[in-house]
């Protein structure tokens, strides 16, 4: 990854940063989908990313990386962020500095115990809508040995939320229009890897430079 541009979310007392991330990243995702490439040639990073026991944040900046400036020019970040121009600042395309701190991967993390994810799987198996699956009473009495310590009936919507340290962006699915959380996990790695990215600019293997 030799070139990048940086997007900064501008402070605004009327618009929360989480809401703004949802709008900005939704547009970035739409732009990456528009490239119509199975292996997206653009990766994202969050230079202010922090994860800890008490709080985790993406920060207020996002970088888009590509092997050449022509790829970023073709993506045309200004076009996709035009309607958010009062809330974001987008730099010109720049070469990556010669001296960097190292490399990292930013990948999608999908918690297995998310009630929304479990409901989506149940809905797909039983031909239901996700909203209906969340409210459906699941009966386990014919599938498990009765045990006084476990409920034999439950609803996904009643499951308590699981505390997940990974920061996330709330997005809307382009296919189902259902809202979901895109958890983003950062991992520092020793060497660069130039595999393709997903349509969210994320990958468990492809790296982006840190600086």
C-alpha positions as a printed NumPy array, in Angstrom:
array([[  0.   ,   0.   ,   0.   ],
       [  1.798,   3.071,  -1.31 ],
       [ -0.872,   5.796,  -1.328],
       [ -3.591,   6.97 ,   1.028],
       [ -6.079,   9.684,   1.847],
       [ -7.337,  10.627,   5.295],
       [-10.894,  11.372,   6.368],
       [-11.442,  13.331,   9.588],
       [-14.796,  13.62 ,  11.341],
       [-15.242,  17.244,  12.407],
       [-16.466,  18.062,  15.937],
       [-20.128,  19.038,  15.985],
       [-22.25 ,  19.544,  19.132],
       [-25.421,  18.635,  17.242],
       [-24.193,  15.388,  15.682],
       [-22.707,  12.581,  17.78 ],
       [-19.556,  10.904,  16.499],
       [-21.137,   7.427,  16.503],
       [-24.028,   8.654,  14.349],
       [-21.56 ,  10.381,  12.04 ],
       [-19.432,   7.228,  11.722],
       [-22.562,   5.358,  10.635],
       [-23.23 ,   7.848,   7.854],
       [-19.606,   8.186,   6.729],
       [-18.77 ,   4.485,   6.692],
       [-22.054,   3.635,   4.962],
       [-20.922,   5.899,   2.115],
       [-17.444,   4.36 ,   2.046],
       [-19.034,   0.916,   1.846],
       [-21.288,   2.029,  -1.023],
       [-18.246,   3.35 ,  -2.881],
       [-16.323,   0.089,  -2.418],
       [-19.326,  -1.916,  -3.627],
       [-19.506,   0.349,  -6.69 ],
       [-15.963,  -0.732,  -7.671],
       [-17.533,  -4.097,  -8.536],
       [-14.419,  -6.074,  -7.676],
       [-14.49 ,  -9.336,  -5.716],
       [-11.173,  -8.512,  -4.063],
       [-11.417,  -4.809,  -3.225],
       [ -8.074,  -2.998,  -3.823],
       [ -8.684,  -0.432,  -1.068],
       [ -8.136,  -1.014,   2.646],
       [ -9.117,   1.118,   5.639],
       [ -7.413,   1.936,   8.909],
       [ -8.293,   3.931,  12.003],
       [ -5.134,   5.725,  13.245],
       [ -6.757,   6.741,  16.553],
       [ -8.087,   3.253,  17.305],
       [ -8.01 ,   2.406,  21.024],
       [ -9.226,  -0.742,  22.748],
       [ -9.176,  -1.24 ,  26.493],
       [-11.025,  -2.811,  29.394],
       [-13.075,   0.297,  30.191],
       [-13.606,   1.824,  26.764],
       [-12.848,   1.314,  23.083],
       [-13.005,   3.9  ,  20.312],
       [-12.316,   4.183,  16.612],
       [-11.301,   7.809,  17.053],
       [-12.196,  10.53 ,  14.571],
       [-10.006,   9.558,  11.608],
       [-10.098,   6.955,   8.855],
       [ -7.492,   6.306,   6.165],
       [ -8.071,   4.663,   2.799],
       [ -5.074,   2.879,   1.262],
       [ -4.297,   1.56 ,  -2.209],
       [ -1.26 ,   0.341,  -4.141],
       [ -1.448,   3.326,  -6.532],
       [ -2.986,   6.778,  -6.59 ],
       [ -5.1  ,   5.93 ,  -9.657],
       [ -7.14 ,   3.418,  -7.613],
       [ -7.983,   6.02 ,  -4.971],
       [ -8.768,   8.567,  -7.674],
       [-11.163,   6.082,  -9.304],
       [-12.857,   5.506,  -5.945],
       [-13.463,   9.289,  -5.689],
       [-13.991,   9.722,  -1.948],
       [-15.121,  13.323,  -2.459],
       [-18.099,  12.167,  -4.493],
       [-19.26 ,   9.651,  -1.909],
       [-18.834,  12.057,   1.005],
       [-20.205,  15.145,  -0.772],
       [-23.469,  15.261,   1.185],
       [-21.494,  15.032,   4.444],
       [-19.025,  17.784,   3.53 ],
       [-20.098,  19.925,   6.514],
       [-19.119,  17.127,   8.896],
       [-15.938,  15.64 ,   7.421],
       [-12.622,  16.753,   5.952],
       [-11.   ,  14.652,   3.259],
       [ -7.37 ,  15.174,   2.261],
       [ -5.892,  14.818,  -1.185],
       [ -4.228,  11.545,  -2.174],
       [ -0.732,  11.315,  -0.683],
       [  2.188,   8.86 ,  -0.734],
       [  2.621,   6.779,   2.4  ],
       [  5.576,   8.094,   4.467],
       [  8.842,   6.208,   4.061],
       [  9.157,   5.778,   7.83 ],
       [  6.209,   3.893,   9.318],
       [  5.531,   2.321,  12.699],
       [  4.637,  -1.09 ,  11.287],
       [  1.634,  -2.903,   9.843],
       [ -1.819,  -3.878,  11.04 ],
       [ -4.899,  -5.728,   9.909],
       [ -8.388,  -4.392,  10.466],
       [-10.944,  -7.155,  10.222],
       [-14.62 ,  -7.694,  10.87 ],
       [-15.36 ,  -9.462,  14.128],
       [-18.65 , -11.33 ,  14.427],
       [-19.506, -12.252,  18.035],
       [-21.144, -15.672,  18.003],
       [-23.46 , -14.79 ,  20.875],
       [-24.949, -11.632,  19.368],
       [-28.73 , -11.979,  19.635],
       [-29.178, -10.255,  16.279],
       [-26.792, -12.693,  14.592],
       [-28.468, -15.708,  16.196],
       [-31.879, -14.373,  15.146],
       [-30.675, -13.911,  11.552],
       [-29.491, -17.523,  11.432],
       [-32.801, -18.747,  12.9  ],
       [-34.757, -16.59 ,  10.432],
       [-32.813, -18.002,   7.481],
       [-33.402, -21.613,   8.6  ],
       [-37.123, -21.125,   9.173],
       [-38.054, -18.681,   6.427],
       [-38.847, -15.8  ,   8.789],
       [-38.065, -12.123,   8.871],
       [-35.364, -11.088,  11.361],
       [-37.809,  -8.946,  13.363],
       [-40.173, -11.918,  13.657],
       [-37.348, -14.28 ,  14.618],
       [-36.28 , -11.931,  17.427],
       [-39.782, -12.13 ,  18.924],
       [-40.396, -15.859,  18.321],
       [-40.476, -18.124,  21.396],
       [-37.925, -20.915,  20.964],
       [-38.892, -24.21 ,  22.612],
       [-36.02 , -26.534,  23.559],
       [-38.06 , -29.047,  25.552],
       [-37.962, -31.664,  22.766],
       [-34.259, -31.122,  22.015],
       [-32.626, -31.213,  25.412],
       [-32.879, -33.095,  28.69 ],
       [-34.961, -31.026,  31.142],
       [-32.722, -29.239,  33.617],
       [-33.891, -27.007,  36.42 ],
       [-30.931, -24.714,  35.831],
       [-31.814, -23.923,  32.213],
       [-34.811, -22.337,  30.563],
       [-36.537, -24.548,  28.038],
       [-38.16 , -21.557,  26.332],
       [-36.67 , -18.188,  25.41 ],
       [-36.798, -15.358,  22.895],
       [-33.726, -13.873,  21.221],
       [-34.967, -10.35 ,  21.968],
       [-34.841, -11.142,  25.708],
       [-31.2  , -12.202,  25.671],
       [-29.016,  -9.754,  27.63 ],
       [-26.451,  -7.931,  25.49 ],
       [-22.968,  -9.397,  25.669],
       [-20.247,  -6.922,  26.598],
       [-17.809,  -6.807,  23.675],
       [-14.73 ,  -4.618,  23.943],
       [-14.224,  -4.241,  20.194],
       [-15.397,  -0.866,  18.821],
       [-18.108,  -0.95 ,  16.177],
       [-20.012,   1.081,  13.6  ],
       [-23.77 ,   0.692,  13.233],
       [-24.702,   0.176,   9.569],
       [-27.674,  -0.788,   7.419],
       [-27.512,  -3.859,   5.196],
       [-27.813,  -2.999,   1.491],
       [-29.715,  -6.222,   0.808],
       [-32.101,  -6.566,   3.774],
       [-32.034,  -2.953,   5.069],
       [-31.653,  -4.403,   8.571],
       [-29.442,  -2.463,  10.982],
       [-26.398,  -4.317,  12.316],
       [-23.15 ,  -3.654,  14.173],
       [-19.867,  -3.883,  12.267],
       [-17.301,  -4.74 ,  14.948],
       [-13.779,  -3.86 ,  13.822],
       [-10.789,  -5.685,  15.307],
       [ -7.247,  -4.37 ,  14.922],
       [ -4.182,  -6.638,  15.032],
       [ -0.567,  -5.517,  14.776],
       [  1.526,  -7.756,  12.497],
       [  5.212,  -8.035,  11.681],
       [  5.105,  -8.115,   7.868],
       [  3.051,  -6.623,   5.078],
       [  0.572,  -8.783,   3.151],
       [ -1.063,  -7.538,  -0.05 ],
       [ -4.177,  -9.668,  -0.294],
       [ -7.529,  -8.141,  -1.221],
       [-10.028,  -6.503,   1.108],
       [-13.753,  -6.932,   1.663],
       [-16.359,  -4.403,   0.546],
       [-15.908,  -2.779,   3.947],
       [-12.187,  -2.297,   3.305],
       [-11.411,  -4.892,   5.989],
       [ -9.422,  -8.123,   5.942],
       [ -8.044, -10.697,   8.405],
       [ -4.89 , -11.031,   6.269],
       [ -4.306,  -7.944,   4.105],
       [ -2.33 ,  -5.28 ,   5.947],
       [ -2.21 ,  -1.495,   5.966],
       [  0.727,   0.633,   7.174],
       [  0.621,   2.323,  10.568],
       [  2.066,   5.81 ,  11.004]])
